[in-house]
Amino acid sequence: MLLSMTSEITPTAWILAYGAAFIIGLSKAGIKGIAVMNVTLMALAFGAKESTGMVVPLLILADVFAVIYYNRHTQWKYVFKVLPWMILGVLIGVVIGKDLPEKFFKIGMSIIIITTVFMMYWWDRKKSRTVPTHWAFASSIGTIAGITTMVGNLAGAFSNIYFLAIRLPKNHFIGTAAWLFLIINIIKLPFHFFVWETISFESLSLNIMLLPGILLGFFVGVRFIKLIKEAFFRKMILVLTAVGAILIMLG
């Protein structure tokens, strides 16, 4: 079946899929904010609904590399603070995901992301060192991130906002996000397999074929992140997150 499946994939779809895998590797290496591009490329290659599940194993593979490389920088207290709310969001996303109009979801999420990015930019311009500690901040961001990661693998923007707001240094940001998303993506896997049926053994075999793209993207991303200073890292994440939100709205 794998032979017949891969023979039906056009050269254009292969190029788009490898491009998506490369971007996933870059994103998990620490170039946050560009992950929305992999969702778009996979949707163009295989269709919006089918690609939603197909992307999850690729994310898990890249998460494993990120956890291995950045594990020493993980700040577990922030993982545990937001993880329960993300799990709640995933469960909500499982229920509403099948019937939620895609256009409504994309526009609403884009507006929230762009508004929050402008707030973060204003916050940075004030040079305020205040860090949000109220449970409502982690719970609201975590729940929305859980819903968006289940429905469209698009939680990166919200996790970026959360980690920037609590002012995690660059490597702590990447290491903490790596473990958080490895856990969440593993939790999502059975729902895609048994409830939405967007993952099959054939699609998993295809994921393995895309592994070189992830490895290359991760290697390039790690080398690039080493050259980036802390202040520029924050600005880069804000800009890429805002651009990603616009791409979601236009997609």
Buried (B, 14 or more C-beta within 10 A) or exposed (E): EBEEEEEEBEEEBBEBBBBBBBBBBBBBBBBBBBBBBBBBBBBBBBEBBBBBBBBBBBBBBBBBBBBEBBEEBBBEEBBEBBBBBBBBBBBBBBEEBEEBEEEEBBEEBBEBBBEBBEEBBEBBEEEEEEEBEEEEBBBBBBBBBBBBBBBBBBBBBBBBBBBBBBBBBBBBBBBBBBBBBBBBBEBBBEBBBEEBEBBBEBBBBBBEBBBEBBBBBBBBBBEEBEEBEEEEBBEBBBEBBBBBBEBBBEB
